[in-house]
Amino acid sequence: MKILVLNSGSSSVKYKLIDLEDSSDRTLAEGGVEKIGLPGGFLKFKRQDGSKETVELGLIDHQDAVKAILANLTDPKEGCIKSYGEIDAVGHRVVHGGEKFSESVLIDDAVKAKIRECYDIAPLHNPANMTGIDAITALMPDVPQVGVFDTAFHQTMPAKAYMYALPYKYYKEDGVRRYGFHGTSHRYVSRRVCDFLGVDIAGQRIITCHIGNGASMAAVDGGKCIDTSMGLTPVEGLMMGTRVGDVDPGALTFLMGKHGLSAEQLQTIINKESGVLGVSGVSNDMREIEAAIAEGNERARLALDMYELRITKYIGAYAAEMGGVDIIVFTGGVGENQAGLRADVCSTLGFMGVDIDKDVNARTRGTETVVSSASSRVKVCVIPTDEELMIARDTRALVGKK
């Protein structure tokens, strides 16, 4: 079964075409369209030989972008399929499902209406995700579509974990609570690490660390999420590339009053000007932060120390919440590739039975690896995430039930 996976943003559409066979999964094509509706729009894709190509296009809207993707997939020279008809289904990443979706679903008019009902709590993401759904509906009206929600995996959290200590009416009337994000990644790596280690997920207490420019963590007990670091929005929790993470709300109202900031200006500060970039003044890219530290930049050192401490604190909190931990998983661009960060984070966790194999950890980048020592009571693993594969598998499972 050939499944097209789409991740539609406000001015971009990322895609993968995955062939799910009985015995193997193959990525047939991948790439993305960027700068939709802006000057200099382009399609970037990976050729069959692994090389990359960029084609400049004039892209008015997301329907144009999806047309460009489909044209590339069926191109006689660059494509991998002969016609749209070879695509059996389309799976869409949808960021926010609120309390309406606890699992992936076949998309119909009722589902679309519920996704739109979440616009007010995800104004930057859900409308963009819907553009991809609408584009496929217009271009391929007969192909089944599936929505896979970033928030769905976290819907198993108990109320004591997801509620905020605000007046209860704001939860009942406005849906203000912790929802969590990166759920598809947390679900994938928590299952995959158990397959990799040959253990039953039902008996495992797992802490998943999705560490990248956007970062979140989850406590997964017996395969179910019981807590996660992101909240109503993806700003809460860990310190991130440009997002502030946990901060005293009183500090924000203080700054609003002192500097006359509007809500929109504050949103820009906490989403785009804070985190590693804001503290270091250098970059939100960890490679550039490490280079600055090597040159003696003290603010870059402070930013990395803060970044790592937040991760360590959440590991400690989640271990306490679950009554211990059996597996810690690092994933995401930073988690998979920054050996120094993994070592630093785990260096103070010896009291929990965590012991890193320094040599194995130092040479591990982006591969499935146990980086803890043989004597470690907690398995520490690197598991590259594959959200697109998870979306494709959910899509196949649901389309097969039609």
C-alpha positions in Angstrom: 0.0 0.0 0.0 1.4 3.4 -1.1 0.6 6.2 1.4 1.4 9.9 1.0 2.2 11.6 4.3 1.7 15.3 4.4 2.8 17.8 7.1 1.3 21.2 6.1 2.5 24.4 7.7 1.5 28.0 7.2 3.8 28.4 4.2 5.2 24.9 3.7 4.2 21.3 3.0 6.6 18.5 3.8 5.9 15.0 2.3 6.9 11.4 2.2 5.6 8.7 0.0 5.9 5.4 1.8 5.2 1.9 0.5 4.1 -0.3 3.3 4.7 -3.9 2.3 3.9 -7.0 4.4 7.6 -7.6 5.1 9.1 -4.1 4.9 8.5 -0.4 4.7 10.1 1.7 1.9 10.3 5.4 1.5 9.8 6.0 -2.2 10.1 9.8 -2.2 10.4 12.7 0.2 10.8 16.4 0.1 8.9 19.6 0.8 7.5 22.8 -0.7 8.5 26.1 1.0 7.5 29.8 0.8 4.0 29.1 -0.4 2.4 32.4 -1.3 5.7 34.2 -1.0 8.4 35.3 -3.5 10.9 32.6 -4.3 8.7 29.5 -3.5 10.4 26.2 -4.2 10.1 22.4 -4.2 13.0 20.5 -2.6 13.2 16.7 -3.0 15.5 13.8 -2.7 16.3 11.9 -5.9 16.3 8.1 -6.2 20.1 8.1 -6.0 20.0 10.1 -2.7 21.1 13.5 -4.2 18.9 16.5 -3.5 17.3 18.9 -6.0 15.6 22.3 -5.7 13.1 23.6 -8.2 11.9 27.2 -8.0 8.1 27.5 -8.5 5.4 30.2 -8.3 3.1 28.9 -5.6 -0.1 30.8 -4.9 -1.6 28.5 -2.2 -1.4 25.0 -0.7 -3.4 23.5 -3.5 -0.6 24.7 -5.9 2.0 23.2 -3.5 0.2 19.8 -3.4 -0.1 19.9 -7.2 3.6 20.4 -7.4 4.3 17.5 -5.1 2.0 15.2 -7.1 3.5 16.4 -10.4 7.0 15.6 -9.1 5.9 12.1 -7.8 4.6 11.3 -11.3 7.3 13.0 -13.3 8.6 10.6 -16.0 12.2 11.4 -15.1 12.2 12.3 -11.4 9.0 10.5 -10.2 8.5 7.1 -8.6 4.8 6.4 -9.6 3.0 6.7 -12.9 -0.2 8.3 -11.8 -2.1 9.7 -8.7 -4.1 6.5 -8.8 -1.2 4.6 -7.3 -1.6 6.5 -4.1 -3.9 4.4 -1.9 -4.4 6.9 1.0 -3.1 10.2 2.4 -2.1 10.6 6.1 -2.0 14.1 7.6 -0.2 15.4 10.6 -2.6 17.5 12.6 -1.1 19.4 15.5 -4.0 19.9 17.9 -7.0 17.6 18.5 -7.9 19.0 21.9 -10.0 16.5 23.8 -11.9 15.6 20.7 -9.4 13.0 19.4 -7.6 10.3 21.4 -6.5 8.4 18.4 -6.0 8.7 14.6 -9.2 8.9 12.5 -10.5 8.7 9.0 -11.2 12.2 7.8 -14.8 13.1 6.9 -16.9 16.3 7.2 -17.5 15.8 10.9 -13.8 15.3 11.6 -13.0 18.5 9.6 -15.5 20.4 11.7 -13.9 19.2 14.9 -10.4 20.2 13.7 -11.8 23.7 12.9 -13.2 23.8 16.5 -9.6 23.6 17.7 -8.5 26.7 15.7 -8.8 29.0 18.7 -6.3 27.0 20.8 -4.0 26.3 17.8 -4.3 29.3 15.6 -0.9 28.9 14.0 -1.1 25.1 13.3 -4.6 23.7 12.7 -5.6 26.1 9.9 -2.4 25.3 8.2 -2.9 21.5 8.6 -6.4 21.9 7.2 -5.1 23.5 4.0 -3.4 20.2 3.2 -6.5 18.3 3.8 -8.6 20.6 1.6 -6.0 20.5 -1.1 -6.1 16.7 -1.3 -9.9 16.8 -1.2 -9.9 19.1 -4.2 -7.3 17.2 -6.2 -8.0 13.6 -5.2 -11.6 13.6 -3.9 -11.8 9.8 -3.9 -8.7 9.0 -2.0 -9.2 8.2 1.8 -7.5 10.6 4.2 -6.5 10.1 7.8 -5.7 12.6 10.5 -2.9 11.8 13.0 -2.9 14.2 16.0 0.2 15.4 17.9 -2.0 15.6 21.0 -3.7 12.2 20.8 -1.1 10.1 22.6 -1.2 12.3 25.6 -5.0 11.9 26.1 -4.3 9.1 28.6 -2.9 11.6 31.1 -4.9 11.7 34.3 -6.6 15.0 35.3 -4.1 15.6 38.1 -1.4 15.8 35.4 -3.2 17.8 32.7 -5.1 20.3 34.8 -3.8 23.8 35.6 -4.4 25.4 39.0 -6.6 28.1 37.4 -10.2 28.7 38.2 -12.0 25.5 37.0 -14.3 27.5 34.7 -11.5 28.2 32.3 -11.1 24.5 31.7 -14.8 23.9 31.4 -15.6 26.9 29.2 -12.3 27.4 27.3 -10.6 24.0 27.3 -7.5 25.5 29.1 -5.4 22.4 30.2 -2.2 20.7 29.3 -2.5 18.8 26.0 1.1 18.1 25.0 2.7 17.7 21.6 5.1 15.6 19.6 2.8 12.7 20.6 3.4 10.8 17.4 7.1 10.8 18.1 6.7 9.8 21.7 4.4 7.0 20.7 6.8 5.8 18.0 10.0 5.8 20.1 8.4 4.3 23.2 7.2 1.3 21.2 10.2 1.0 19.0 12.7 1.0 21.9 10.8 -2.0 23.4 11.0 -3.8 20.1 14.7 -2.9 19.9 15.4 -4.2 23.4 13.1 -7.2 23.1 10.9 -6.3 26.1 7.2 -6.0 26.6 6.1 -2.4 26.8 3.3 -3.3 29.2 5.9 -3.8 32.0 8.2 -0.8 31.2 8.4 2.7 32.8 9.9 4.8 29.9 10.9 8.5 29.7 11.0 9.7 26.2 13.1 12.8 25.4 12.3 14.4 22.1 15.0 17.0 22.0 15.4 19.4 19.1 14.7 23.0 18.3 11.3 22.2 19.7 11.6 19.8 22.6 9.3 17.9 24.9 9.4 14.9 27.2 6.9 12.3 28.2 6.4 9.7 31.0 5.2 6.5 29.4 4.0 3.8 31.9 3.1 0.5 30.4 2.7 2.1 26.9 0.4 4.9 28.1 1.4 8.5 28.5 0.8 9.7 32.1 2.5 13.1 31.9 4.3 15.4 29.3 6.1 18.6 29.4 4.3 20.8 26.8 1.0 22.3 27.7 -1.9 24.1 26.2 0.6 25.3 23.6 4.1 24.0 22.6 5.7 26.8 24.7 5.6 25.2 28.1 8.2 22.8 29.5 11.7 22.4 28.4 13.9 25.3 27.3 14.0 25.1 23.5 15.7 26.7 20.6 13.7 29.9 20.6 10.8 29.1 23.0 11.0 30.1 26.6 9.7 26.9 28.2 8.7 27.0 31.9 8.6 30.6 33.2 6.9 32.4 36.1 3.7 33.9 34.6 4.3 36.8 36.9 7.5 37.6 35.1 5.5 37.9 31.8 2.8 40.2 33.3 5.7 42.3 34.8 7.3 42.7 31.4 4.0 43.5 29.7 3.4 46.3 32.2 6.9 47.6 32.3 7.5 47.7 28.6 3.9 48.2 27.4 3.9 44.9 25.5 0.8 43.7 23.7 -0.2 40.0 23.8 1.0 39.6 20.2 4.4 41.1 21.1 4.7 38.8 24.1 3.8 35.8 22.0 6.7 36.8 19.6 9.1 37.0 22.5 8.3 33.7 24.2 8.0 31.8 20.9 10.7 33.3 18.7 13.2 35.3 20.7 13.7 33.3 23.9 15.2 29.9 24.8 18.8 29.1 23.7 18.8 32.0 21.2 17.6 34.5 23.8 20.0 33.5 26.5 23.1 32.9 24.4 22.6 35.8 21.9 24.4 33.5 19.4 22.0 31.0 17.8 19.3 28.4 18.4 21.5 25.8 16.7 23.3 23.5 19.2 26.2 23.1 16.8 26.8 26.8 16.8 26.4 27.0 20.6 29.0 24.3 21.0 31.4 26.2 18.7 30.8 29.4 20.7 31.5 27.5 24.0 34.8 26.3 22.5 35.7 29.9 21.9 35.0 30.8 25.5 31.5 32.4 25.1 30.1 32.4 28.7 26.5 33.1 27.6 26.6 30.2 25.2 27.8 28.0 28.1 25.0 29.3 30.4 22.4 28.6 27.7 23.6 25.0 27.3 23.8 24.5 31.1 20.2 25.7 31.5 19.0 23.6 28.5 20.5 20.4 30.0 19.4 21.1 33.5 15.7 21.3 32.4 16.0 17.9 30.8 17.6 16.4 33.9 14.9 17.9 36.2 12.1 16.4 34.1 13.7 13.0 34.1 13.9 13.1 37.9 10.3 14.3 38.1 9.0 11.6 35.8 11.0 8.9 37.5 9.4 9.9 40.8 5.9 10.1 39.2 6.2 6.5 37.9 8.0 5.1 41.0 11.2 4.5 39.0 12.3 4.3 35.4 13.4 1.3 33.3 14.3 3.0 30.0 15.3 6.6 29.0 15.1 7.3 25.2 16.8 10.2 23.4 15.4 11.2 20.0 15.0 14.3 17.9 17.8 16.2 16.1 19.7 17.1 19.3 18.8 14.0 21.3 20.0 11.7 18.5 23.2 13.5 17.5 24.6 15.5 20.5 26.6 12.9 22.5 27.8 15.6 24.9 24.3 16.6 25.9 23.3 13.0 26.6 26.4 12.5 28.8 25.8 15.7 30.7 22.1 15.1 31.3 22.8 11.6 32.6 25.9 12.5 34.6 23.9 13.3 37.8 21.5 10.3 37.5 23.8 7.7 39.0 21.6 7.6 42.2 18.8 6.2 39.9 21.1 3.5 38.5 21.9 5.4 35.3 25.4 4.8 33.9 26.5 5.9 30.5 29.1 4.0 28.4 31.1 7.0 27.5 32.9 5.4 24.5 29.7 4.0 22.9 27.8 7.3 23.6 30.5 9.4 22.1 30.4 7.6 18.7 26.6 7.3 18.5 24.9 9.7 16.1 21.4 9.0 14.7 21.4 5.2 15.0 19.5 2.8 17.3 22.0 2.2 20.1 22.1 1.3 23.8 24.4 4.0 25.2 24.2 2.9 28.8 26.8 0.5 30.3 26.2 -3.2 30.9 26.0 -2.5 34.7 23.4 0.3 34.3 20.1 -0.5 36.0 18.4 1.8 33.6 18.7 1.3 29.8 19.6 4.5 28.0 19.0 4.4 24.3 19.1 6.5 21.2 16.2 5.8 18.9 15.8 8.0 15.8 12.2 9.1 15.5 10.0 8.4 12.4 6.7 10.3 12.8 6.0 9.8 9.1 6.2 6.0 9.3 3.9 6.2 12.4 1.4 8.3 10.4 1.6 5.9 7.4 1.0 2.9 9.7 -2.0 4.5 11.3 -3.3 5.4 7.9 -3.0 1.8 6.6 -4.7 0.4 9.7 -7.7 2.7 9.4 -8.1 2.5 5.6 -8.0 -1.3 5.9 -11.0 -1.1 8.2 -13.2 0.7 5.6 
